[in-house]
Amino acid sequence: MGLTWATAIGSMAYAVSALGVPVSIIAPMTDSSALVALAASTLVFREWETLNGPRALVGTLFIVLGAVVVATAKD
């Protein structure tokens, strides 16, 4: 997970500095890492036994909707 996180941070820094992507677009995308952590903990550590499914689905929905709003926003 550490290598993946470092790669993501490096990619975001590259996008902001070299490609000129606004931070307002990059910042909400960092919240999607919570979805990866949720999936990994559910599968690897068998946390589906204690997972609050409806709450996890609502949180996932908000993260995805936020990403869609940011991705489709006009400058």
Phi and psi in degrees as a GROMACS rama.xvg file:
@    title "Ramachandran Plot"
@    xaxis  label "Phi"
@    yaxis  label "Psi"
@TYPE xy
-63.4057  -41.2015  GLY-2
-66.732  -38.8747  LEU-3
-64.0162  -43.1804  THR-4
-63.1303  -44.5378  TRP-5
-63.5702  -38.559  ALA-6
-64.7345  -41.0196  THR-7
-64.434  -44.6236  ALA-8
-63.6109  -42.1381  ILE-9
-62.7613  -40.0372  GLY-10
-65.9148  -39.6289  SER-11
-66.7606  -40.6214  MET-12
-63.6195  -39.906  ALA-13
-64.0821  -42.8729  TYR-14
-62.5905  -40.1653  ALA-15
-72.4192  -46.5281  VAL-16
-80.9674  -47.2603  SER-17
-89.0496  -36.9433  ALA-18
-95.9424  -12.488  LEU-19
73.5685  24.5392  GLY-20
-71.9099  130.732  VAL-21
-64.0873  143.841  PRO-22
-61.8954  -29.0206  VAL-23
-63.618  -21.08  SER-24
-90.0325  -37.0592  ILE-25
-71.6258  -41.8846  ILE-26
-56.8466  -48.1021  ALA-27
-64.9897  -26.1607  PRO-28
-69.2974  -24.3697  MET-29
-67.0801  -23.4973  THR-30
-69.9022  -17.6981  ASP-31
-68.4996  -15.0621  SER-32
-63.3967  -24.5769  SER-33
-64.1044  -32.9334  ALA-34
-68.7148  -38.6469  LEU-35
-65.927  -43.1335  VAL-36
-63.6234  -39.601  ALA-37
-62.9844  -45.5089  LEU-38
-64.524  -43.639  ALA-39
-65.0692  -44.6412  ALA-40
-67.694  -33.2007  SER-41
-67.7882  -42.6472  THR-42
-82.4409  -46.4275  LEU-43
-76.7887  -43.5453  VAL-44
-102.224  10.0923  PHE-45
55.6992  40.1736  ARG-46
-83.0939  2.45874  GLU-47
-66.5177  -19.887  TRP-48
-67.9332  -29.1024  GLU-49
-115.649  7.43619  THR-50
-72.5374  133.769  LEU-51
-85.7827  92.8114  ASN-52
-54.6829  -52.4589  GLY-53
-59.552  -40.3543  PRO-54
-66.0152  -41.2908  ARG-55
-64.7129  -39.124  ALA-56
-67.6419  -39.1297  LEU-57
-65.5573  -43.8948  VAL-58
-61.838  -42.4188  GLY-59
-61.8434  -42.7242  THR-60
-60.7912  -43.8299  LEU-61
-64.1458  -40.6089  PHE-62
-64.8931  -45.1163  ILE-63
-66.8304  -42.9534  VAL-64
-62.3705  -40.3858  LEU-65
-61.9805  -41.104  GLY-66
-65.4279  -38.8607  ALA-67
-66.0679  -41.89  VAL-68
-62.0632  -44.5488  VAL-69
-67.8128  -40.3708  VAL-70
-67.9796  -30.2727  ALA-71
-98.5972  0.393926  THR-72
-69.5119  143.538  ALA-73
-87.9523  152.293  LYS-74
